[in-house]
Amino acid sequence: MSNPVASTYLIEIATTDFETTRLAVEGGAHRIELCASLSEGGVTPSYGTIRRCRETFSVSLYPIIRPRGGDFLYSDHEFAIMQQDVLLCKSLQCDGVVIGLLQRDGRIDKLRTAALVELAYPMGVTFHRAFDRCVDPGQALEELIEMGCERVLTSGQQPTAPEGADLIARLQQQADDRIIIMPGSGVRPENVVALAKQTGCVEFHSSLRSMVKSNMQFVHPAFANSTESYQNPAIDPEKVSLFIKELAGLSKA
C-alpha cells in the first residue's frame, strides 16, 4: 500500500487542559483534540479552557462535544447541551468539533449527528470512537460520509488501533478519499510507522498521557499518596516531535 509524502502526514494530540495543550503544541502537534477528563474518554472542556486555548494557540483546535462519560446514547437534554456547546465552539472560532452519537441498537444516530454537522458548519466535524461501538462499521462509514463528517477516529473496533489495524485498512480502502480515517488508541511513536504501512492512513491520534509531580511545597500527610492531589497531567513534547520524525523518515524510505 503506497504512502504519501511526509507533508501530508498529520498528528493529532488529545489534551486534557491548557498546560497539556501547551506542551503538545510545543512538540509540534498539527491538531489538538481538546478535552476534559481524558480518564473518562474525554468530555467537553470548559468555556474558559476553550477560549484561552483558542486565544493562545494558532494550531487547529477541535474540542470534544461530549456532555458526560459513559455510553453514547444521549437524552434530549444532553443533546440540547451538545447543540449549545457546538455553537459556543463556533463563536470562539474553533476549527472543528469532535462528536459521536449512537442509537440503542448500535447504529449511528443519523438525525442528531446530521443536525450537529449542520450546526457546526463551517467548522469541521470528526466522529469519534463511538464509531468503534457501532454494529456495522461499513454502513456507519457510508452514513457519516453522506452526513458530511470530515473524518472518523477509530481503533478498528478493538481496544487499540494496532489490534484493529486490519479493519482500519479496510475502512481506509472503503473511504476512497471521501472521508479521513484516523487511527487512535494505543498509537505511539514506536508503532506509528508500522500502522501507517499497514493501513495506508495519513492522520494519527494519540494522547501520550503521563503525570508529573505537583509543585506544591506542603503535602498533607493524609493525602501524600493521592494522585489527584499531588500529580498533574502532562505530555512530553519530545514524544510529540518523535511522531513527526518517524513519519518523515517513512516518507524518505
N, C-alpha and C positions, 0 to 999 in steps of 0.2 A: 504494500500500500504506500503510495507516494506521500511525501510530506512537503508542505510549503516552505518558503524561505523564513528565516528567523523573525523577520519583521512582522510576520503575521501571527506569531505565537503570542498569547496573552495570558497573564497570570492574574487571577482574581483572588484576593485575600479576604476572608471573613474576619472582621474585627468586632470587639465587644465593648468598646468605649473610645473616648478621644485619644487616650495615650496609645493604645494598641493600633489605632488608625495612623497616628503619627509615625510609629515605628514601621508599619507596613509601607507607608509612603516613602519613608527614608530608605527602605530597602529596594524601592523601585517598583512596587506593585502597580500594575496597569489599571486595575479597577478595585474598588472596595465594596464588599457587601457589608453594610453597616448594620450591626445587630446589638441587642442587649441579651444577656443571659444565654451565651453560647452553650452553657452546660445543659440547657433545655432544648438545644437545637436552634436557638435564636428566636427572639421576639422583637417587636417593634421598639426601636430606641426612642428616647425622649425627644421632645421638640428641641430642647436646648442642645442635646448632643448632635442632632442632625444639623441644626443651624450653625453651631460652632465648627463642625467639620466642613460644611459647605463653604463657610466664610474663610476658612484657613487653608484648605487644600484644593488644588485645581484638578486633582485626579478624578476620574469618573466615579461617581458615588451612587450606589444603589442600596437604599435602606430596605430591610425586610419588612413586609407588611403582614404581621402575624400577631394577633391580639393576645395570644396565650400559648403556653406549651401544650403538649398532648397531641391529639389527633388533628385531622384537617377537615373535620365536619363541623361547620360553623352555624350558630344560631342567627336569627335575623338581627339581633342586637350586635352580635360580633361582626356580622357583615357590614352593618352601618358604621361600626368603628373603623373597619378596613377602608371603607369609602372615604371617610374623613381623613384618615392617615395618608391615603393616596393624594388627596387634594392638598394636604399640608406639604408633602414632599414636592409636589408640583409648584406650590407657591414659593418654596425655598430654592427652586431651580436645581433640583437633583437631576441627575442624568437618567435615572430609571428607578424602578422598584422591583422587588422580588416577592412573588405571591405563590400560593398553592392551595387549591380548594378541591375537595372530593365530595362525592355523594356517598350515601350509606352503602351502596353496592360496589364501591371501589372504582366507579367511573369518575372521570373529570366532571366537576360541577361547571358545565358549559355556560349556563346562563350567567352565573355570578362572575366566572372568570372573564367572559367576554365583556361584561359590564365594567369590570375593573380595568381591563386593557383599554377600553374606550375612554374611561375616565382619566387614565394616566396619560393619554396622548397629549403632547408629542414625546413624552418620556418613553424609554424602552421598558420592556417587561420580561423578566426572567421567571419561568415557572420552576419552583424549587423541588426539593426531594420528596414532596408529596407525590410526585411522579413515580417514585420507587415503591409506593404503596398502592398504585392503581392496578386494576385487574387485567388490563390488556394494554401493554405499553405501545404496541404498534398502532392501535386505534387511537390511543390517547395522543400520540405524537401527531397524527393527522389532524386531530381536533385542535390541538394547540397551534399548529401551522395555520389552520383556517381562521382561528381567532386573532391571529396577528402577534402572538408571542415571538420574541426575537431569539430566545434561547431556552434550553432545558438543562437544569442542573441535575445530574443523575449519577448514581453509583451502580447503574445497571441492575437495579432491583436486588442488590446484595448489600451486606453491611459496609463494604468498601468497594471503591472503584476497581482496584486490581482484581478483586474477586468477580466483579461483574463485567470485566473487560469484553467478553465475547458478545454480550447483549449490547454494550455500548458501541461496539464496532458495527453491529447490525443496524442499530439506530442511526449511526453516522451515515451508513450507506443509504438507508431509507430517507434520511433528511435531504440528501442530494442538493445541498446548498440552499434549501428553503428555510432552514432554521439552524441555529448553532446548537450542537451537542457539547456540553461542558462537563467532563468527568469531575466528580468531587467526592470526598470522604476517603481518607487514607492516602491521599495524593501527597507525595513528598518529593524533594529534590532527587533522592536516590532512586525513585521509581518512575519519575515523570517521563523520561526518555523512552523507557520500555512501553509505557502506557500510550505515548504518542505514536510509536511504531505499530502497536497492536490495534489501536482504534482509528487512527487517522485524524483524531481530533486536534484542534489547534488552540483551544481555550481550556484552561485548567483552574480548578478551585481548591483552595486549601485554607485551613485556619491557623496552622502552625502554632497552636496554643501551648503556652507554658506559663509558669508562675515565677514571680520574683519576690524576694523578701521585702517586706514593708520597711519604710524609712522611719517608722515610729521608734522613738527612744524608750518610751515607757511601755513595757509589756506586762499586762496584768497576769499574775501567775495562774489564775483560774482559767485563762484563755490562751496560755502560751503555745499550745499545740493546735490552736484553731486556725485552719487555713483561711477562712473568710475574714478573720480578724487581723492577721499579720502577714498575709501574702496577697499580691496583686496580680491580675492578668498581665501577660507580657507576650511579645513577639520578637524574635531575633531578626533584625534587619538583614543580617548576613545570610540567613536561610532563604529569605525572600530573593535576595540577589543571586543566590545559588540556583534557584529555579530558572532564572533568566539565562544564566551562564550555561546551564545544562542544555537547555533548548537551543541556544545559539550554537553550541557545539554539534548538536544533532543536525542542524541545517547545513553545516560545513562538511559533514561526513559523506 
